[in-house]
């Protein structure tokens, strides 16, 4: 019932910035907690940032102070502002619920940080 489509990825140099968007369509029950996940080469998918219905945020230590998650519920869009990007941030980025719905994973958007 829920479709999530990520966009905004690309190639960026270390220290650069990028803003990712996640557009939701279909049925959303209430205002669920959402998160951004990433999966780097040969790595497990991990939650890097989350935001609940009240706007409270949580970040993985690896991105703390560099990434900012936000949401626009009226537009049904989740954002991830990424600053001071590092090569280790290179990954496919996905959005999903805080408790992931396996059926809701989108295609992801690739972020590559390289000189």
Backbone as CSV, one residue per row, in Angstrom:
resi,resn,N_x,N_y,N_z,CA_x,CA_y,CA_z,C_x,C_y,C_z
1,UNK,0.812,-1.220,0.000,0.000,0.000,0.000,0.841,1.264,0.000
2,UNK,2.054,1.167,0.517,2.930,2.326,0.596,4.077,2.180,-0.392
3,UNK,4.303,3.233,-1.124,5.427,3.285,-2.035,6.353,4.413,-1.621
4,UNK,7.620,4.113,-1.539,8.625,5.092,-1.177,9.657,5.154,-2.290
5,UNK,9.911,6.349,-2.760,10.858,6.533,-3.848,11.899,7.556,-3.451
6,UNK,13.135,7.124,-3.440,14.241,7.988,-3.064,14.817,8.695,-4.287
7,UNK,15.348,9.868,-4.064,15.988,10.607,-5.139,17.008,11.576,-4.556
8,UNK,17.832,12.125,-5.412,18.775,13.148,-4.994,20.212,12.701,-4.879
9,UNK,20.463,11.424,-5.054,21.823,10.935,-4.956,22.660,11.358,-6.146
10,UNK,23.935,11.075,-6.045,24.837,11.422,-7.118,26.270,11.308,-6.683
11,UNK,27.137,11.813,-7.516,28.568,11.817,-7.243,28.962,13.161,-6.656
12,UNK,29.644,13.117,-5.541,30.065,14.342,-4.879,31.466,14.152,-4.314
13,UNK,32.224,15.222,-4.268,33.570,15.152,-3.714,33.543,15.188,-2.196
14,UNK,34.568,14.634,-1.567,34.640,14.702,-0.103,34.492,16.141,0.376
15,UNK,33.716,16.310,1.430,33.459,17.638,1.956,32.246,18.300,1.344
16,UNK,31.718,17.704,0.307,30.568,18.262,-0.366,29.264,17.956,0.337
17,UNK,28.191,18.414,-0.255,26.867,18.242,0.322,25.897,17.683,-0.700
18,UNK,24.875,17.059,-0.188,23.848,16.477,-1.024,22.560,16.422,-0.216
19,UNK,21.446,16.578,-0.885,20.149,16.492,-0.219,19.319,15.399,-0.868
20,UNK,18.939,14.436,-0.066,18.125,13.341,-0.541,16.664,13.573,-0.193
21,UNK,15.798,13.079,-1.044,14.366,13.170,-0.805,13.747,11.792,-0.902
22,UNK,12.702,11.597,-0.152,11.946,10.359,-0.179,10.480,10.719,-0.279
23,UNK,9.887,10.390,-1.392,8.482,10.702,-1.620,7.623,9.480,-1.337
24,UNK,6.613,9.682,-0.528,5.717,8.596,-0.158,4.386,8.731,-0.876
25,UNK,3.854,7.613,-1.279,2.532,7.587,-1.879,1.794,6.366,-1.366
26,UNK,0.505,6.344,-1.592,-0.294,5.257,-1.081,-0.778,5.552,0.325
27,UNK,-1.134,4.519,1.027,-1.722,4.667,2.349,-0.672,4.723,3.451
28,UNK,-0.718,5.801,4.202,0.116,5.947,5.394,-0.808,6.008,6.600
29,UNK,-0.542,5.166,7.558,-1.344,5.142,8.770,-0.772,6.112,9.782
30,UNK,-1.473,7.201,9.972,-1.006,8.209,10.900,0.233,8.908,10.380
31,UNK,1.074,9.321,11.309,2.332,9.967,10.968,3.441,9.104,11.547
32,UNK,3.854,8.107,10.816,4.817,7.149,11.369,6.230,7.691,11.473
33,UNK,6.965,7.111,12.374,8.383,7.411,12.464,9.066,6.868,11.215
34,UNK,9.948,7.659,10.669,10.618,7.296,9.438,12.124,7.323,9.625
35,UNK,12.804,6.713,8.690,14.245,6.703,8.774,14.919,6.596,7.426
36,UNK,16.162,6.998,7.420,17.022,6.798,6.268,17.991,5.676,6.585
37,UNK,18.143,4.800,5.646,19.030,3.665,5.774,20.047,3.716,4.654
38,UNK,21.161,3.069,4.862,22.130,2.986,3.782,22.819,1.632,3.797
39,UNK,23.270,1.266,2.642,23.977,0.010,2.489,25.188,0.254,1.611
40,UNK,26.352,0.203,2.210,27.580,0.377,1.476,28.024,-0.919,0.849
41,UNK,29.047,-0.857,0.025,29.556,-2.058,-0.643,29.956,-3.129,0.370
42,UNK,29.382,-4.300,0.238,29.715,-5.406,1.114,29.259,-5.239,2.550
43,UNK,28.368,-4.301,2.798,27.912,-4.033,4.155,26.429,-4.313,4.321
44,UNK,26.022,-4.431,5.578,24.617,-4.601,5.894,23.909,-3.256,5.839
45,UNK,22.636,-3.296,5.539,21.857,-2.071,5.553,21.693,-1.599,6.995
46,UNK,21.914,-0.321,7.215,21.853,0.215,8.562,21.062,1.510,8.603
47,UNK,20.461,1.754,9.738,19.743,3.001,9.967,20.755,4.083,10.294
48,UNK,20.721,5.167,9.555,21.647,6.256,9.817,20.963,7.469,10.431
49,UNK,19.681,7.604,10.213,18.940,8.729,10.774,17.466,8.391,10.860
50,UNK,16.832,8.828,11.928,15.412,8.592,12.091,14.717,9.824,12.639
51,UNK,13.428,9.909,12.395,12.634,11.022,12.896,11.234,10.517,13.204
52,UNK,10.722,10.866,14.382,9.396,10.410,14.741,8.347,11.470,14.438
53,UNK,7.110,11.181,14.810,6.003,12.060,14.469,6.086,13.431,15.120
54,UNK,6.774,13.528,16.238,6.913,14.804,16.933,8.144,15.583,16.501
55,UNK,8.920,15.001,15.601,10.105,15.671,15.111,11.384,15.314,15.837
56,UNK,11.296,14.432,16.807,12.494,13.999,17.508,13.357,13.184,16.561
57,UNK,14.642,13.446,16.581,15.547,12.801,15.643,16.579,11.938,16.338
58,UNK,17.105,11.024,15.583,18.146,10.135,16.056,19.124,9.922,14.915
59,UNK,20.404,9.902,15.242,21.433,9.720,14.235,22.442,8.683,14.668
60,UNK,22.911,7.950,13.698,24.027,7.076,13.960,25.249,7.945,14.244
61,UNK,26.105,7.481,15.111,27.280,8.258,15.474,28.138,8.637,14.269
62,UNK,28.126,7.803,13.266,28.959,8.040,12.105,28.539,9.262,11.293
63,UNK,27.291,9.696,11.462,26.800,10.838,10.697,26.384,12.002,11.581
64,UNK,26.479,11.827,12.873,26.081,12.865,13.822,26.821,14.166,13.541
65,UNK,26.064,15.238,13.460,26.640,16.542,13.210,26.843,16.859,11.753
66,UNK,26.687,15.873,10.899,26.884,16.083,9.472,25.597,15.917,8.671
67,UNK,24.737,15.030,9.126,23.476,14.769,8.434,22.318,15.347,9.231
68,UNK,21.299,15.787,8.525,20.095,16.289,9.159,18.877,15.675,8.488
69,UNK,18.071,15.002,9.277,16.848,14.414,8.755,15.678,15.340,9.069
70,UNK,14.763,15.447,8.148,13.585,16.271,8.357,12.422,15.667,7.582
71,UNK,11.240,16.156,7.871,10.065,15.638,7.191,9.062,16.741,6.923
72,UNK,8.346,16.594,5.848,7.257,17.489,5.500,6.045,16.594,5.325
73,UNK,5.268,16.480,6.378,4.146,15.547,6.361,3.061,15.958,5.375
74,UNK,2.894,17.258,5.190,1.907,17.733,4.231,2.262,17.280,2.825
75,UNK,3.547,17.246,2.536,4.014,16.817,1.228,4.354,15.337,1.190
76,UNK,4.260,14.687,2.329,4.598,13.273,2.440,6.003,13.015,1.908
77,UNK,6.907,13.836,2.384,8.281,13.746,1.919,9.250,13.752,3.089
78,UNK,10.218,12.901,3.012,11.283,12.803,3.988,12.565,13.293,3.339
79,UNK,13.369,14.009,4.093,14.602,14.564,3.557,15.807,14.132,4.373
80,UNK,16.932,14.125,3.722,18.194,13.927,4.409,19.205,14.891,3.821
81,UNK,19.569,15.886,4.609,20.601,16.826,4.213,21.930,16.277,4.678
82,UNK,22.825,16.087,3.747,24.123,15.510,4.048,25.207,16.533,3.771
83,UNK,25.955,16.853,4.787,27.044,17.806,4.673,28.354,17.144,5.069
84,UNK,29.442,17.773,4.681,30.775,17.268,5.014,30.904,15.792,4.680
85,UNK,30.490,15.456,3.501,30.476,14.055,3.095,31.871,13.454,3.034
86,UNK,31.936,12.206,3.421,33.172,11.454,3.449,33.065,10.258,2.515
87,UNK,34.198,9.759,2.055,34.147,8.573,1.188,33.392,7.405,1.817
88,UNK,33.485,7.266,3.125,32.790,6.182,3.796,31.278,6.344,3.817
89,UNK,30.791,7.494,3.383,29.353,7.694,3.249,28.816,7.094,1.956
90,UNK,29.710,6.664,1.110,29.308,6.062,-0.151,28.431,4.840,0.103
91,UNK,27.245,4.867,-0.446,26.285,3.797,-0.213,25.033,4.053,-1.030
92,UNK,24.209,3.030,-1.095,22.864,3.208,-1.601,21.994,3.621,-0.424
93,UNK,21.261,4.695,-0.577,20.443,5.218,0.505,18.974,4.922,0.259
94,UNK,18.310,4.497,1.316,16.913,4.120,1.249,16.136,4.783,2.384
95,UNK,14.868,4.987,2.173,14.009,5.419,3.258,13.011,4.316,3.560
96,UNK,12.533,4.311,4.773,11.539,3.349,5.192,11.017,3.782,6.551
97,UNK,10.129,3.022,7.093,9.643,3.285,8.432,10.735,2.952,9.441
98,UNK,10.595,3.530,10.637,11.551,3.254,11.699,11.647,1.750,11.929
99,UNK,10.516,1.110,11.925,10.462,-0.344,11.885,10.164,-0.689,10.434
100,UNK,11.157,-1.116,9.692,11.011,-1.251,8.235,9.893,-2.180,7.809
101,UNK,9.220,-1.766,6.777,8.234,-2.583,6.094,8.938,-3.143,4.871
102,UNK,9.098,-4.446,4.831,9.836,-5.062,3.737,9.244,-4.763,2.367
103,UNK,7.954,-4.523,2.340,7.294,-4.242,1.075,7.447,-2.796,0.635
104,UNK,7.972,-1.956,1.514,8.032,-0.532,1.226,9.380,-0.050,0.702
105,UNK,10.374,-0.922,0.705,11.686,-0.499,0.203,11.581,-0.022,-1.233
106,UNK,12.147,1.136,-1.476,12.169,1.667,-2.822,13.439,1.269,-3.536
107,UNK,13.685,1.868,-4.680,14.885,1.526,-5.452,16.174,2.060,-4.841
108,UNK,16.046,2.988,-3.929,17.212,3.595,-3.333,17.815,4.642,-4.259
109,UNK,18.725,5.405,-3.716,19.451,6.372,-4.518,20.924,6.292,-4.134
110,UNK,21.763,6.221,-5.126,23.178,6.005,-4.889,23.900,7.307,-4.586
111,UNK,24.659,7.277,-3.518,25.523,8.393,-3.159,26.961,7.908,-3.240
112,UNK,27.737,8.567,-4.042,29.138,8.209,-4.180,29.986,9.424,-3.841
113,UNK,30.827,9.263,-2.848,31.702,10.346,-2.411,33.120,9.980,-2.811
114,UNK,33.639,10.701,-3.755,34.948,10.375,-4.299,35.576,11.598,-4.928
115,UNK,36.898,11.628,-4.888,37.632,12.690,-5.554,37.772,12.424,-7.039
